Structures are given as C-alpha cells and as structure tokens.
Amino acid sequence: MKTSELTGAALDWAVAKCEGYTGLHKIAGRMPHEPQLGIYPPRKEYGVMDLSELSYSTDWAQGGPIIEREGIELLCENIGVRWVAIPQKGPEWRGSTPLIAAMRCYVASKLGDEVEIPTELGGQA
C-alpha cells in the first residue's frame, strides 16, 4: 500500500513497526467471539499488546514525541483542511490532520513509499 494512502489502524501499525514492534496476532478480546489484534512491543517480555491501544495518528501523546524526536516540521497548507509534514531529509508528506501527515512522513523515512500491510488491516493478500 502506498504510504501516502495509509490511515487508521494500518498507519498506526506501520508506525509501531518503525518503533520496533513486531508481529500481528489474534488475541482474546473483551468479548470471546470478537478476537482483537495484538502486537509485540520491542521488549517481548512485556507480552503482547492490544493494537488498538496504539493511536499514533490520532493521539498527540503518542505521535507528538515521534514528531519532536525526528524533527518533523508541520505546516498548514489549506487552513485546517490539509497538512504538510516535512522531514529533515526527503520529500514532503500530506494528510488531513497534522498527525496523519507526520506519521506518514515518519513511516516513509523508515519503510519507504510502499508498505506491506497485513490483510487483517486492509492490505492485499
């Protein structure tokens, strides 16, 4: 999938992959008949983590530190409609929110313009 098209859980999964998380596993959900997806954090001794807890593209507490650490610059291109994320090196990335633009920028800097997304998250089989 093109990095420029990543949104939602697929984008958050790609960011988690860049952050060192691995695997994608079905785990027991709150309801037994509704399994959820889990992912291993960089230190596996912490066990598997519910993927829905990772919200880099919607939660500033999770995405903000990455923006700061990576030195990603954000600009509003069309007042509240479109945002541009500019890495220290490389092309600009756009998104409908600052976090989406910045997380696409981060994923592209680590994984490239195309990312293989698991089928459970909308990727191709």
ZATI-859802 format. One record per atom (N, C-alpha, C): atom name; x, y, z. Coordinates in pm, 1 decimal. Atoms other than C-alpha are relative to their C-alpha. Layout:
BEGIN
<site atome="CA" c1="X" c2="Y" c3="Z"/>
...
//
This chain:
BEGIN
<site atome="N" c1="85.6" c2="-117.1" c3="0.0"/>
<site atome="CA" c1="0.0" c2="0.0" c3="0.0"/>
<site atome="C" c1="90.2" c2="123.3" c3="0.0"/>
<site atome="N" c1="-77.5" c2="-123.1" c3="2.9"/>
<site atome="CA" c1="125.2" c2="348.9" c3="-74.3"/>
<site atome="C" c1="-3.1" c2="65.8" c3="137.7"/>
<site atome="N" c1="-8.8" c2="-67.8" c3="-129.2"/>
<site atome="CA" c1="246.4" c2="527.3" c3="236.8"/>
<site atome="C" c1="-91.0" c2="122.4" c3="1.6"/>
<site atome="N" c1="83.4" c2="-120.7" c3="8.5"/>
<site atome="CA" c1="58.7" c2="837.0" c3="117.9"/>
<site atome="C" c1="-148.4" c2="-29.0" c3="18.7"/>
<site atome="N" c1="140.5" c2="37.7" c3="-15.9"/>
<site atome="CA" c1="-269.7" c2="642.5" c3="147.8"/>
<site atome="C" c1="-29.5" c2="-64.1" c3="135.3"/>
<site atome="N" c1="20.6" c2="65.5" c3="-129.6"/>
<site atome="CA" c1="-218.4" c2="493.8" c3="495.3"/>
<site atome="C" c1="-84.2" c2="86.5" c3="92.8"/>
<site atome="N" c1="81.6" c2="-66.8" c3="-101.5"/>
<site atome="CA" c1="-480.8" c2="583.6" c3="757.0"/>
<site atome="C" c1="-35.7" c2="-101.7" c3="107.7"/>
<site atome="N" c1="55.3" c2="85.7" c3="-104.9"/>
<site atome="CA" c1="-626.8" c2="444.2" c3="1078.4"/>
<site atome="C" c1="95.0" c2="-105.4" c3="52.1"/>
<site atome="N" c1="-76.8" c2="109.5" c3="-59.9"/>
<site atome="CA" c1="-509.4" c2="108.8" c3="1212.3"/>
<site atome="C" c1="120.1" c2="-38.7" c3="-85.0"/>
<site atome="N" c1="-112.8" c2="34.8" c3="87.5"/>
<site atome="CA" c1="-289.2" c2="44.5" c3="907.2"/>
<site atome="C" c1="115.8" c2="97.1" c3="21.0"/>
<site atome="N" c1="-104.4" c2="-99.7" c3="-24.5"/>
<site atome="CA" c1="-97.9" c2="369.7" c3="964.3"/>
<site atome="C" c1="59.8" c2="-19.3" c3="138.7"/>
<site atome="N" c1="-50.5" c2="21.1" c3="-136.3"/>
<site atome="CA" c1="-71.2" c2="308.0" c3="1339.5"/>
<site atome="C" c1="86.9" c2="-125.3" c3="7.9"/>
<site atome="N" c1="-80.4" c2="121.9" c3="3.1"/>
<site atome="CA" c1="57.7" c2="-45.8" c3="1272.5"/>
<site atome="C" c1="136.0" c2="27.6" c3="-64.2"/>
<site atome="N" c1="-125.7" c2="-31.5" c3="68.1"/>
<site atome="CA" c1="320.2" c2="88.8" c3="1029.3"/>
<site atome="C" c1="91.7" c2="82.6" c3="90.2"/>
<site atome="N" c1="-79.9" c2="-78.5" c3="-94.6"/>
<site atome="CA" c1="435.3" c2="344.7" c3="1288.3"/>
<site atome="C" c1="55.6" c2="-91.9" c3="108.4"/>
<site atome="N" c1="-45.6" c2="94.4" c3="-102.7"/>
<site atome="CA" c1="452.8" c2="69.1" c3="1552.0"/>
<site atome="C" c1="115.1" c2="-84.7" c3="-52.7"/>
<site atome="N" c1="-108.0" c2="77.9" c3="61.3"/>
<site atome="CA" c1="667.3" c2="-136.1" c3="1313.4"/>
<site atome="C" c1="128.8" c2="81.8" c3="-1.5"/>
<site atome="N" c1="-116.9" c2="-88.9" c3="-1.0"/>
<site atome="CA" c1="902.9" c2="162.1" c3="1277.8"/>
<site atome="C" c1="57.4" c2="16.3" c3="140.3"/>
<site atome="N" c1="-41.5" c2="-15.9" c3="-139.2"/>
<site atome="CA" c1="915.6" c2="185.7" c3="1656.6"/>
<site atome="C" c1="53.9" c2="-129.8" c3="60.2"/>
<site atome="N" c1="-57.7" c2="125.0" c3="-47.5"/>
<site atome="CA" c1="1030.6" c2="-176.2" c3="1686.6"/>
<site atome="C" c1="-98.6" c2="-107.3" c3="40.0"/>
<site atome="N" c1="100.7" c2="102.4" c3="-29.7"/>
<site atome="CA" c1="701.9" c2="-358.2" c3="1743.2"/>
<site atome="C" c1="3.6" c2="-105.4" c3="-110.6"/>
<site atome="N" c1="-5.7" c2="108.0" c3="98.2"/>
<site atome="CA" c1="677.2" c2="-695.1" c3="1568.4"/>
<site atome="C" c1="-124.7" c2="-86.6" c3="6.4"/>
<site atome="N" c1="107.8" c2="98.0" c3="5.2"/>
<site atome="CA" c1="421.0" c2="-949.2" c3="1460.0"/>
<site atome="C" c1="-137.4" c2="62.6" c3="5.0"/>
<site atome="N" c1="140.0" c2="-38.3" c3="-11.1"/>
<site atome="CA" c1="46.7" c2="-927.5" c3="1442.2"/>
<site atome="C" c1="-73.5" c2="-128.1" c3="32.4"/>
<site atome="N" c1="59.6" c2="123.7" c3="-48.6"/>
<site atome="CA" c1="-150.5" c2="-1184.9" c3="1638.2"/>
<site atome="C" c1="-142.4" c2="24.3" c3="45.0"/>
<site atome="N" c1="135.3" c2="-8.6" c3="-55.8"/>
<site atome="CA" c1="-512.5" c2="-1253.0" c3="1721.9"/>
<site atome="C" c1="10.4" c2="-29.0" c3="148.9"/>
<site atome="N" c1="0.6" c2="18.4" c3="-145.1"/>
<site atome="CA" c1="-564.3" c2="-1214.9" c3="2094.5"/>
<site atome="C" c1="-144.7" c2="2.9" c3="47.4"/>
<site atome="N" c1="134.9" c2="-0.9" c3="-57.0"/>
<site atome="CA" c1="-865.4" c2="-1261.3" c3="2318.1"/>
<site atome="C" c1="-45.2" c2="144.0" c3="18.9"/>
<site atome="N" c1="54.7" c2="-133.4" c3="-14.7"/>
<site atome="CA" c1="-1085.5" c2="-955.7" c3="2305.7"/>
<site atome="C" c1="-86.3" c2="9.8" c3="124.5"/>
<site atome="N" c1="89.7" c2="-19.1" c3="-114.4"/>
<site atome="CA" c1="-1326.6" c2="-815.4" c3="2558.4"/>
<site atome="C" c1="-117.0" c2="-97.3" c3="-6.7"/>
<site atome="N" c1="106.0" c2="97.5" c3="22.7"/>
<site atome="CA" c1="-1591.0" c2="-1042.0" c3="2406.9"/>
<site atome="C" c1="64.7" c2="-123.8" c3="-62.0"/>
<site atome="N" c1="-67.0" c2="120.0" c3="49.3"/>
<site atome="CA" c1="-1484.1" c2="-1404.5" c3="2348.2"/>
<site atome="C" c1="-15.4" c2="-24.1" c3="-149.8"/>
<site atome="N" c1="23.2" c2="23.5" c3="142.4"/>
<site atome="CA" c1="-1635.1" c2="-1414.6" c3="1999.1"/>
<site atome="C" c1="55.4" c2="112.1" c3="-88.6"/>
<site atome="N" c1="-57.3" c2="-111.1" c3="75.1"/>
<site atome="CA" c1="-1458.6" c2="-1092.1" c3="1895.2"/>
<site atome="C" c1="149.3" c2="12.1" c3="29.5"/>
<site atome="N" c1="-143.6" c2="-11.5" c3="-24.9"/>
<site atome="CA" c1="-1083.3" c2="-1153.9" c3="1886.6"/>
<site atome="C" c1="53.2" c2="133.9" c3="-50.2"/>
<site atome="N" c1="-62.7" c2="-125.3" c3="38.9"/>
<site atome="CA" c1="-864.7" c2="-847.6" c3="1863.1"/>
<site atome="C" c1="140.2" c2="-30.0" c3="-50.4"/>
<site atome="N" c1="-135.1" c2="17.0" c3="49.7"/>
<site atome="CA" c1="-526.1" c2="-792.5" c3="1706.2"/>
<site atome="C" c1="99.2" c2="50.6" c3="103.0"/>
<site atome="N" c1="-105.3" c2="-37.7" c3="-92.5"/>
<site atome="CA" c1="-216.6" c2="-781.7" c3="1921.9"/>
<site atome="C" c1="132.6" c2="10.4" c3="-72.6"/>
<site atome="N" c1="-131.7" c2="-21.2" c3="58.2"/>
<site atome="CA" c1="141.9" c2="-680.5" c3="1853.2"/>
<site atome="C" c1="101.9" c2="-4.7" c3="113.1"/>
<site atome="N" c1="-103.9" c2="7.5" c3="-102.6"/>
<site atome="CA" c1="467.4" c2="-745.2" c3="2039.0"/>
<site atome="C" c1="78.5" c2="130.1" c3="7.0"/>
<site atome="N" c1="-82.8" c2="-119.3" c3="-15.2"/>
<site atome="CA" c1="643.7" c2="-439.4" c3="2182.2"/>
<site atome="C" c1="147.3" c2="-35.7" c3="-19.8"/>
<site atome="N" c1="-142.0" c2="28.1" c3="20.2"/>
<site atome="CA" c1="1019.8" c2="-402.2" c3="2129.1"/>
<site atome="C" c1="59.3" c2="-94.0" c3="105.2"/>
<site atome="N" c1="-46.8" c2="91.6" c3="-105.8"/>
<site atome="CA" c1="1079.2" c2="-577.7" c3="2463.1"/>
<site atome="C" c1="-109.4" c2="-102.5" c3="23.5"/>
<site atome="N" c1="105.1" c2="101.8" c3="-0.3"/>
<site atome="CA" c1="881.7" c2="-900.3" c3="2428.5"/>
<site atome="C" c1="-35.5" c2="-51.4" c3="138.8"/>
<site atome="N" c1="33.6" c2="48.7" c3="-134.1"/>
<site atome="CA" c1="899.8" c2="-978.5" c3="2798.3"/>
<site atome="C" c1="-122.4" c2="70.8" c3="56.9"/>
<site atome="N" c1="121.2" c2="-68.8" c3="-44.2"/>
<site atome="CA" c1="615.8" c2="-728.2" c3="2835.0"/>
<site atome="C" c1="-125.6" c2="-67.9" c3="-52.7"/>
<site atome="N" c1="115.0" c2="71.4" c3="54.2"/>
<site atome="CA" c1="391.4" c2="-967.4" c3="2641.3"/>
<site atome="C" c1="-61.3" c2="71.9" c3="-118.2"/>
<site atome="N" c1="67.1" c2="-56.5" c3="116.4"/>
<site atome="CA" c1="158.6" c2="-898.2" c3="2354.7"/>
<site atome="C" c1="-88.9" c2="116.9" c3="42.7"/>
<site atome="N" c1="75.3" c2="-121.1" c3="-31.3"/>
<site atome="CA" c1="-17.7" c2="-560.5" c3="2342.0"/>
<site atome="C" c1="-115.5" c2="13.4" c3="-98.5"/>
<site atome="N" c1="116.5" c2="-22.8" c3="85.5"/>
<site atome="CA" c1="-362.4" c2="-478.0" c3="2202.9"/>
<site atome="C" c1="33.2" c2="111.9" c3="-99.1"/>
<site atome="N" c1="-34.3" c2="-97.6" c3="103.3"/>
<site atome="CA" c1="-301.8" c2="-299.0" c3="1872.1"/>
<site atome="C" c1="-86.0" c2="125.9" c3="8.9"/>
<site atome="N" c1="88.8" c2="-116.8" c3="-7.1"/>
<site atome="CA" c1="-600.0" c2="-69.4" c3="1935.4"/>
<site atome="C" c1="48.1" c2="104.0" c3="101.7"/>
<site atome="N" c1="-55.3" c2="-95.6" c3="-96.0"/>
<site atome="CA" c1="-401.8" c2="93.1" c3="2220.0"/>
<site atome="C" c1="102.7" c2="92.3" c3="-64.6"/>
<site atome="N" c1="-97.4" c2="-82.5" c3="70.7"/>
<site atome="CA" c1="-156.2" c2="232.9" c3="1965.3"/>
<site atome="C" c1="-74.1" c2="93.8" c3="-94.1"/>
<site atome="N" c1="76.9" c2="-100.0" c3="75.7"/>
<site atome="CA" c1="-301.5" c2="555.1" c3="1825.2"/>
<site atome="C" c1="89.9" c2="116.3" c3="-40.5"/>
<site atome="N" c1="-96.7" c2="-103.7" c3="37.5"/>
<site atome="CA" c1="-2.1" c2="743.2" c3="1686.7"/>
<site atome="C" c1="-60.3" c2="107.2" c3="-90.4"/>
<site atome="N" c1="54.3" c2="-94.0" c3="98.5"/>
<site atome="CA" c1="-209.4" c2="904.6" c3="1411.0"/>
<site atome="C" c1="-118.4" c2="81.8" c3="51.3"/>
<site atome="N" c1="112.0" c2="-77.0" c3="-56.1"/>
<site atome="CA" c1="-481.1" c2="1039.2" c3="1643.0"/>
<site atome="C" c1="27.6" c2="53.0" c3="140.3"/>
<site atome="N" c1="-28.2" c2="-37.0" c3="-139.1"/>
<site atome="CA" c1="-321.1" c2="1082.4" c3="1987.6"/>
<site atome="C" c1="135.0" c2="72.4" c3="7.4"/>
<site atome="N" c1="-123.3" c2="-79.3" c3="-7.7"/>
<site atome="CA" c1="-68.4" c2="1362.6" c3="2035.9"/>
<site atome="C" c1="97.1" c2="-53.8" c3="104.4"/>
<site atome="N" c1="-88.7" c2="55.6" c3="-103.0"/>
<site atome="CA" c1="66.7" c2="1190.4" c3="2348.2"/>
<site atome="C" c1="86.8" c2="-111.9" c3="-57.2"/>
<site atome="N" c1="-77.8" c2="106.6" c3="62.7"/>
<site atome="CA" c1="183.3" c2="902.9" c3="2124.6"/>
<site atome="C" c1="76.3" c2="49.0" c3="-123.4"/>
<site atome="N" c1="-64.2" c2="-47.0" c3="122.5"/>
<site atome="CA" c1="259.3" c2="1078.0" c3="1794.5"/>
<site atome="C" c1="91.1" c2="119.8" c3="20.6"/>
<site atome="N" c1="-78.1" c2="-121.3" c3="-24.9"/>
<site atome="CA" c1="394.9" c2="1404.3" c3="1935.8"/>
<site atome="C" c1="147.4" c2="-24.4" c3="27.8"/>
<site atome="N" c1="-141.5" c2="25.6" c3="-26.8"/>
<site atome="CA" c1="717.8" c2="1259.6" c3="2080.0"/>
<site atome="C" c1="78.4" c2="-46.0" c3="-123.7"/>
<site atome="N" c1="-67.0" c2="43.0" c3="123.3"/>
<site atome="CA" c1="797.5" c2="1099.4" c3="1742.1"/>
<site atome="C" c1="29.7" c2="121.8" c3="-87.2"/>
<site atome="N" c1="-18.5" c2="-122.1" c3="78.5"/>
<site atome="CA" c1="748.9" c2="1433.5" c3="1564.5"/>
<site atome="C" c1="118.5" c2="79.1" c3="54.1"/>
<site atome="N" c1="-108.8" c2="-74.7" c3="-63.1"/>
<site atome="CA" c1="981.5" c2="1601.7" c3="1813.7"/>
<site atome="C" c1="133.7" c2="-70.4" c3="-19.2"/>
<site atome="N" c1="-124.8" c2="77.5" c3="10.5"/>
<site atome="CA" c1="1244.3" c2="1324.3" c3="1812.1"/>
<site atome="C" c1="55.0" c2="-0.1" c3="-142.9"/>
<site atome="N" c1="-42.0" c2="9.2" c3="140.0"/>
<site atome="CA" c1="1252.0" c2="1302.6" c3="1430.2"/>
<site atome="C" c1="18.7" c2="136.6" c3="-66.3"/>
<site atome="N" c1="-15.2" c2="-134.5" c3="55.7"/>
<site atome="CA" c1="1248.5" c2="1680.6" c3="1377.4"/>
<site atome="C" c1="-89.4" c2="25.6" c3="-119.8"/>
<site atome="N" c1="95.0" c2="-18.0" c3="110.4"/>
<site atome="CA" c1="941.8" c2="1672.2" c3="1153.0"/>
<site atome="C" c1="-68.2" c2="135.8" c3="15.0"/>
<site atome="N" c1="62.9" c2="-131.8" c3="0.2"/>
<site atome="CA" c1="815.5" c2="2017.9" c3="1061.2"/>
<site atome="C" c1="-141.4" c2="-11.6" c3="-57.0"/>
<site atome="N" c1="139.5" c2="3.5" c3="46.1"/>
<site atome="CA" c1="440.1" c2="2071.6" c3="1019.1"/>
<site atome="C" c1="-44.8" c2="137.6" c3="-47.6"/>
<site atome="N" c1="55.2" c2="-123.2" c3="54.9"/>
<site atome="CA" c1="272.6" c2="2334.4" c3="803.1"/>
<site atome="C" c1="-144.4" c2="-23.9" c3="-40.9"/>
<site atome="N" c1="138.8" c2="7.7" c3="45.7"/>
<site atome="CA" c1="-93.1" c2="2403.8" c3="736.0"/>
<site atome="C" c1="-3.5" c2="52.3" c3="-143.2"/>
<site atome="N" c1="-0.1" c2="-36.5" c3="141.3"/>
<site atome="CA" c1="-137.2" c2="2406.0" c3="358.6"/>
<site atome="C" c1="-129.6" c2="70.5" c3="-40.1"/>
<site atome="N" c1="130.1" c2="-56.6" c3="36.2"/>
<site atome="CA" c1="-506.0" c2="2493.0" c3="342.0"/>
<site atome="C" c1="-84.8" c2="4.5" c3="126.9"/>
<site atome="N" c1="59.4" c2="-20.2" c3="-131.5"/>
<site atome="CA" c1="-635.5" c2="2620.2" c3="677.0"/>
<site atome="C" c1="-92.8" c2="-111.7" c3="47.6"/>
<site atome="N" c1="74.5" c2="107.3" c3="-62.9"/>
<site atome="CA" c1="-746.2" c2="2312.9" c3="866.1"/>
<site atome="C" c1="-45.8" c2="-111.8" c3="-91.9"/>
<site atome="N" c1="45.8" c2="101.7" c3="94.0"/>
<site atome="CA" c1="-806.3" c2="2106.3" c3="551.4"/>
<site atome="C" c1="111.4" c2="-97.6" c3="-35.6"/>
<site atome="N" c1="-110.4" c2="84.9" c3="39.7"/>
<site atome="CA" c1="-463.3" c2="1975.3" c3="460.0"/>
<site atome="C" c1="128.1" c2="45.2" c3="67.9"/>
<site atome="N" c1="-124.6" c2="-26.5" c3="-70.5"/>
<site atome="CA" c1="-135.2" c2="1949.2" c3="645.0"/>
<site atome="C" c1="116.8" c2="-60.2" c3="-75.6"/>
<site atome="N" c1="-122.7" c2="46.6" c3="63.5"/>
<site atome="CA" c1="219.0" c2="1905.5" c3="520.8"/>
<site atome="C" c1="100.8" c2="-30.3" c3="109.6"/>
<site atome="N" c1="-107.2" c2="37.3" c3="-92.6"/>
<site atome="CA" c1="490.0" c2="1721.4" c3="713.6"/>
<site atome="C" c1="129.8" c2="-3.6" c3="-78.9"/>
<site atome="N" c1="-127.7" c2="-10.7" c3="69.6"/>
<site atome="CA" c1="848.0" c2="1796.7" c3="616.7"/>
<site atome="C" c1="108.8" c2="-62.1" c3="87.4"/>
<site atome="N" c1="-107.6" c2="62.4" c3="-77.0"/>
<site atome="CA" c1="1127.6" c2="1564.2" c3="732.1"/>
<site atome="C" c1="128.1" c2="81.2" c3="-13.6"/>
<site atome="N" c1="-128.4" c2="-68.1" c3="11.6"/>
<site atome="CA" c1="1484.5" c2="1679.7" c3="787.1"/>
<site atome="C" c1="63.1" c2="-27.4" c3="-136.1"/>
<site atome="N" c1="-48.7" c2="36.4" c3="133.5"/>
<site atome="CA" c1="1573.4" c2="1495.1" c3="464.0"/>
<site atome="C" c1="-112.2" c2="-73.8" c3="-71.1"/>
<site atome="N" c1="100.1" c2="73.3" c3="76.3"/>
<site atome="CA" c1="1336.9" c2="1382.0" c3="191.4"/>
<site atome="C" c1="-118.8" c2="85.5" c3="-39.1"/>
<site atome="N" c1="116.2" c2="-73.6" c3="50.8"/>
<site atome="CA" c1="1005.7" c2="1478.0" c3="33.0"/>
<site atome="C" c1="-103.5" c2="30.9" c3="108.1"/>
<site atome="N" c1="111.2" c2="-36.0" c3="-88.6"/>
<site atome="CA" c1="700.9" c2="1634.2" c3="196.3"/>
<site atome="C" c1="-106.6" c2="-109.2" c3="-4.7"/>
<site atome="N" c1="111.6" c2="94.9" c3="-7.5"/>
<site atome="CA" c1="405.9" c2="1420.3" c3="308.7"/>
<site atome="C" c1="-122.3" c2="75.5" c3="46.2"/>
<site atome="N" c1="123.1" c2="-71.7" c3="-30.7"/>
<site atome="CA" c1="44.4" c2="1530.8" c3="332.3"/>
<site atome="C" c1="-100.6" c2="-88.4" c3="71.6"/>
<site atome="N" c1="106.9" c2="71.0" c3="-68.0"/>
<site atome="CA" c1="-256.1" c2="1437.1" c3="541.8"/>
<site atome="C" c1="-109.0" c2="96.0" c3="40.6"/>
<site atome="N" c1="113.8" c2="-83.6" c3="-38.7"/>
<site atome="CA" c1="-593.9" c2="1562.5" c3="657.6"/>
<site atome="C" c1="15.7" c2="57.6" c3="140.3"/>
<site atome="N" c1="-31.1" c2="-53.4" c3="-133.2"/>
<site atome="CA" c1="-454.3" c2="1617.4" c3="1009.7"/>
<site atome="C" c1="151.9" c2="8.2" c3="13.1"/>
<site atome="N" c1="-144.7" c2="-7.0" c3="-18.7"/>
<site atome="CA" c1="-108.6" c2="1712.8" c3="1136.2"/>
<site atome="C" c1="60.7" c2="-135.4" c3="37.0"/>
<site atome="N" c1="-54.3" c2="129.4" c3="-41.6"/>
<site atome="CA" c1="-63.1" c2="1371.3" c3="1298.6"/>
<site atome="C" c1="4.4" c2="-100.0" c3="-115.1"/>
<site atome="N" c1="-1.6" c2="91.6" c3="114.0"/>
<site atome="CA" c1="-159.5" c2="1177.4" c3="985.6"/>
<site atome="C" c1="114.9" c2="36.3" c3="-94.0"/>
<site atome="N" c1="-109.4" c2="-43.2" c3="87.3"/>
<site atome="CA" c1="80.5" c2="1384.7" c3="773.9"/>
<site atome="C" c1="135.5" c2="-37.5" c3="60.2"/>
<site atome="N" c1="-127.9" c2="27.5" c3="-65.7"/>
<site atome="CA" c1="361.2" c2="1346.8" c3="1028.5"/>
<site atome="C" c1="29.6" c2="-148.9" c3="9.5"/>
<site atome="N" c1="-23.9" c2="144.2" c3="-11.6"/>
<site atome="CA" c1="313.3" c2="972.3" c3="1079.2"/>
<site atome="C" c1="27.8" c2="-61.9" c3="-137.2"/>
<site atome="N" c1="-34.5" c2="45.9" c3="135.4"/>
<site atome="CA" c1="311.9" c2="914.2" c3="700.9"/>
<site atome="C" c1="144.7" c2="36.0" c3="-31.5"/>
<site atome="N" c1="-137.0" c2="-46.3" c3="20.6"/>
<site atome="CA" c1="632.9" c2="1116.1" c3="686.2"/>
<site atome="C" c1="98.7" c2="-92.0" c3="72.1"/>
<site atome="N" c1="-86.5" c2="87.4" c3="-80.1"/>
<site atome="CA" c1="788.3" c2="904.2" c3="962.6"/>
<site atome="C" c1="8.6" c2="-139.4" c3="-60.8"/>
<site atome="N" c1="2.0" c2="134.2" c3="59.7"/>
<site atome="CA" c1="680.7" c2="573.4" c3="806.6"/>
<site atome="C" c1="80.2" c2="-0.7" c3="-130.0"/>
<site atome="N" c1="-73.8" c2="-6.5" c3="126.7"/>
<site atome="CA" c1="815.9" c2="680.2" c3="466.6"/>
<site atome="C" c1="150.3" c2="8.1" c3="23.2"/>
<site atome="N" c1="-143.5" c2="-13.5" c3="-27.3"/>
<site atome="CA" c1="1151.3" c2="774.1" c3="620.9"/>
<site atome="C" c1="62.6" c2="-131.1" c3="45.3"/>
<site atome="N" c1="-51.8" c2="127.6" c3="-51.3"/>
<site atome="CA" c1="1185.6" c2="426.6" c3="775.2"/>
<site atome="C" c1="-28.6" c2="-117.9" c3="-92.7"/>
<site atome="N" c1="42.7" c2="117.0" c3="77.4"/>
<site atome="CA" c1="995.4" c2="191.3" c3="541.5"/>
<site atome="C" c1="-15.1" c2="26.8" c3="-149.6"/>
<site atome="N" c1="10.4" c2="-32.4" c3="141.6"/>
<site atome="CA" c1="971.4" c2="376.9" c3="209.8"/>
<site atome="C" c1="-139.4" c2="43.0" c3="-43.4"/>
<site atome="N" c1="124.4" c2="-50.7" c3="58.5"/>
<site atome="CA" c1="693.6" c2="490.4" c3="-23.5"/>
<site atome="C" c1="-110.5" c2="-104.1" c3="-7.5"/>
<site atome="N" c1="96.9" c2="110.6" c3="2.9"/>
<site atome="CA" c1="522.0" c2="148.8" c3="-21.3"/>
<site atome="C" c1="23.5" c2="-86.0" c3="123.1"/>
<site atome="N" c1="-8.8" c2="81.4" c3="-121.0"/>
<site atome="CA" c1="445.9" c2="-59.1" c3="287.8"/>
<site atome="C" c1="-91.0" c2="-121.1" c3="-16.5"/>
<site atome="N" c1="82.1" c2="120.8" c3="4.2"/>
<site atome="CA" c1="325.3" c2="-417.7" c3="301.2"/>
<site atome="C" c1="-83.0" c2="-5.7" c3="128.2"/>
<site atome="N" c1="93.0" c2="-3.8" c3="-113.0"/>
<site atome="CA" c1="19.2" c2="-405.2" c3="526.9"/>
<site atome="C" c1="-65.1" c2="-137.2" c3="15.1"/>
<site atome="N" c1="67.5" c2="129.1" c3="-20.3"/>
<site atome="CA" c1="-123.7" c2="-724.1" c3="685.0"/>
<site atome="C" c1="-144.3" c2="4.6" c3="-51.3"/>
<site atome="N" c1="136.3" c2="6.0" c3="53.7"/>
<site atome="CA" c1="-451.4" c2="-837.6" c3="529.2"/>
<site atome="C" c1="-104.0" c2="35.1" c3="106.3"/>
<site atome="N" c1="94.0" c2="-30.9" c3="-108.5"/>
<site atome="CA" c1="-621.4" c2="-803.2" c3="870.3"/>
<site atome="C" c1="-23.0" c2="150.2" c3="14.8"/>
<site atome="N" c1="10.0" c2="-145.7" c3="-10.8"/>
<site atome="CA" c1="-560.9" c2="-428.2" c3="842.4"/>
<site atome="C" c1="-30.3" c2="65.7" c3="-134.1"/>
<site atome="N" c1="38.3" c2="-55.3" c3="129.6"/>
<site atome="CA" c1="-671.5" c2="-386.6" c3="483.3"/>
<site atome="C" c1="102.6" c2="-14.8" c3="-109.9"/>
<site atome="N" c1="-101.3" c2="21.6" c3="103.0"/>
<site atome="CA" c1="-357.7" c2="-494.4" c3="298.3"/>
<site atome="C" c1="-43.0" c2="-105.3" c3="-100.8"/>
<site atome="N" c1="29.1" c2="96.7" c3="105.8"/>
<site atome="CA" c1="-356.7" c2="-705.3" c3="-16.9"/>
<site atome="C" c1="47.7" c2="-138.4" c3="40.3"/>
<site atome="N" c1="-36.6" c2="139.0" c3="-29.9"/>
<site atome="CA" c1="-344.8" c2="-1084.3" c3="11.8"/>
<site atome="C" c1="113.5" c2="-45.5" c3="-88.9"/>
//
